[in-house]
Amino acid sequence: MKKFLLALAISATLCSAASAQLVNENLLVTIPEGYKVGFNAKQPKMIMQEMVPQAETVEAWTEMVTVQVFLGMKGVTPAHYASNMQEIWAKSCPNAKSLPVANGAENGYPFLLWVSSCPRNTTTGKPEITWFKAMQGQDSFYLVQKAFKFEPSKAQIETWTTYLKKVSVCDSRRADRPCPKTN
């Protein structure tokens, strides 16, 4: 019953949001096809959502998309954030590696896309490969991650890097960083 009410509340939120125009700064990200929201949290300085394939849970997943909005976090560059994340990975996983994939600006916002890999996660005993896209907004800082607990295929890598390239930030207050119109 609890899951049904949660799904109903999410559906109601999505329906009402779809009819309103985007205002202020927004992260533009979608729930991937075949995925469901498995976890939502809102804290004073962060909003987080975890999405998993329909047949999985956030407690038992092989693939996951995580979205984090760090509210009011200003002045942190994507490169600085990536450096901190890479240090965390290196401490928690022997032989962890991180490689930059792309950087620059999209819709006027600095971003960095990188991949980190752990050959054997000490907790699960499985490999973990995660693509990160960090975006420095004017109001907040945004991070979207796609994680695998296995070595993804070339087709999966192409699918998910395309997905991450579509993730962006917009601001209805700025003509040079417009938000898309909603119906």
C-alpha distance (Angstrom), angle and dihedral (degrees) to the residues before:
residue distance angle dihedral
M1 . . .
K2 3.80 . .
K3 3.83 91.5 .
F4 3.80 90.9 49.7
L5 3.81 92.0 52.6
L6 3.80 91.2 47.0
A7 3.81 91.0 50.9
L8 3.80 89.9 47.4
A9 3.82 91.5 50.5
I10 3.82 91.5 49.3
S11 3.81 91.4 48.1
A12 3.80 91.8 50.1
T13 3.80 90.8 49.7
L14 3.80 92.4 49.1
C15 3.80 92.6 47.8
S16 3.80 94.2 51.0
A17 3.81 92.3 43.5
A18 3.79 91.3 51.4
S19 3.79 92.4 60.4
A20 3.83 94.6 49.9
Q21 3.80 127.2 74.2
L22 3.78 118.8 -114.6
V23 3.80 113.9 -100.0
N24 3.81 131.0 -163.4
E25 3.80 119.2 -13.3
N26 3.81 116.5 -13.2
L27 3.77 138.5 -179.0
L28 3.80 109.1 -133.3
V29 3.80 107.8 -147.9
T30 3.79 132.3 136.2
I31 3.78 135.3 -149.0
P32 3.81 102.9 -104.2
E33 3.79 117.6 -115.8
G34 3.81 110.0 -91.0
Y35 3.81 92.4 21.4
K36 3.79 133.0 109.2
V37 3.79 133.5 -161.1
G38 3.79 106.8 -101.6
F39 3.79 100.3 172.8
N40 3.81 138.4 19.7
A41 3.78 127.9 -178.3
K42 3.77 133.4 172.7
Q43 3.76 120.9 -168.5
P44 3.79 128.3 170.2
K45 3.81 92.4 -92.5
M46 3.80 104.1 22.0
I47 3.78 142.4 45.9
M48 3.80 116.8 -163.2
Q49 3.79 133.9 -176.5
E50 3.80 128.4 -179.9
M51 3.80 121.7 -161.0
V52 3.80 126.3 -168.4
P53 3.81 135.8 178.1
Q54 3.83 112.5 -78.1
A55 3.83 93.3 -104.3
E56 3.83 94.7 49.4
T57 3.80 137.5 69.9
V58 3.79 132.2 -145.7
E59 3.81 87.0 -110.7
A60 3.83 93.3 53.4
W61 3.80 111.3 26.9
T62 3.76 138.1 146.9
E63 3.83 94.3 -174.9
M64 3.80 129.8 27.3
V65 3.80 140.3 172.6
T66 3.81 114.4 -152.5
V67 3.80 123.7 -167.7
Q68 3.79 120.9 -167.0
V69 3.79 128.7 -179.0
F70 3.80 113.2 -168.5
L71 3.79 100.6 -155.9
G72 3.79 116.2 -138.7
M73 3.81 92.9 -1.5
K74 3.79 102.5 144.5
G75 3.76 132.5 168.4
V76 3.81 96.1 31.0
T77 3.78 111.1 121.2
P78 3.80 122.5 -146.4
A79 3.83 88.8 -117.6
H80 3.82 92.2 53.9
Y81 3.80 91.6 47.3
A82 3.82 91.2 48.0
S83 3.79 90.9 50.6
N84 3.82 90.7 53.8
M85 3.82 91.6 47.4
Q86 3.79 91.4 49.0
E87 3.82 90.1 53.1
I88 3.81 90.0 51.7
W89 3.82 91.2 49.8
A90 3.82 91.6 48.0
K91 3.83 91.5 52.2
S92 3.80 94.9 46.2
C93 3.81 98.5 41.8
P94 3.77 128.3 42.7
N95 3.83 110.3 -132.4
A96 3.82 94.1 13.8
K97 3.79 114.7 165.5
S98 3.80 133.5 -165.2
L99 3.78 127.8 -166.3
P100 3.80 130.5 -176.3
V101 3.80 114.8 -121.1
A102 3.83 104.5 178.2
N103 3.80 140.8 -16.8
G104 3.75 140.4 175.0
A105 3.78 133.1 88.8
E106 3.80 130.6 -46.8
N107 3.79 119.9 -169.0
G108 3.82 86.3 -10.3
Y109 3.83 95.1 -55.1
P110 3.81 122.7 116.0
F111 3.81 113.0 -121.4
L112 3.78 140.5 175.8
L113 3.80 127.1 -160.8
W114 3.80 117.0 -164.7
V115 3.79 140.2 157.0
S116 3.79 126.5 -134.2
S117 3.76 123.7 -168.2
C118 3.76 134.6 -166.9
P119 3.81 113.9 -167.2
R120 3.82 92.0 -154.1
N121 3.80 123.4 10.3
T122 3.80 106.1 -143.4
T123 3.81 91.7 -141.0
T124 3.81 99.1 49.3
G125 3.80 102.1 21.2
K126 3.81 87.8 -132.4
P127 3.78 131.7 107.6
E128 3.79 117.5 -97.8
I129 3.79 123.0 -157.1
T130 3.80 119.6 -179.1
W131 3.79 132.0 -177.3
F132 3.80 113.8 -154.1
K133 3.79 129.2 -163.1
A134 3.81 114.1 -170.0
M135 3.81 121.5 -172.8
Q136 3.78 127.2 -171.1
G137 3.78 109.8 -142.3
Q138 3.77 128.5 -172.9
D139 3.82 92.4 -118.4
S140 3.83 102.8 25.6
F141 3.79 144.9 0.2
Y142 3.82 120.6 -107.6
L143 3.79 131.8 -154.7
V144 3.80 128.2 -179.3
Q145 3.80 120.2 -177.2
K146 3.79 133.9 -171.1
A147 3.82 111.9 -162.4
F148 3.79 132.4 -172.0
K149 3.81 128.1 -170.2
F150 3.81 88.6 -154.7
E151 3.78 138.3 42.7
P152 3.83 104.9 -78.6
S153 3.79 121.1 -135.6
K154 3.79 122.3 -113.2
A155 3.84 89.1 -104.6
Q156 3.82 91.0 52.8
I157 3.79 91.2 49.2
E158 3.81 90.4 51.6
T159 3.83 92.4 46.7
W160 3.78 94.6 49.9
T161 3.79 98.2 41.2
T162 3.82 86.9 52.5
Y163 3.83 88.7 50.4
L164 3.82 91.5 50.6
K165 3.81 92.3 47.0
K166 3.82 88.1 58.6
V167 3.82 92.1 54.1
S168 3.80 108.8 98.6
V169 3.79 146.7 149.7
C170 3.80 127.2 -115.7
D171 3.81 136.4 179.2
S172 3.80 124.2 -150.0
R173 3.82 89.6 -158.1
R174 3.81 93.2 62.5
A175 3.79 125.0 65.6
D176 3.82 90.1 -158.5
R177 3.85 92.1 56.4
P178 3.80 102.7 39.1
C179 3.78 125.9 -178.5
P180 3.79 119.4 -133.7
K181 3.78 117.2 -102.7
T182 3.80 114.9 -106.9
N183 3.79 125.5 -149.1
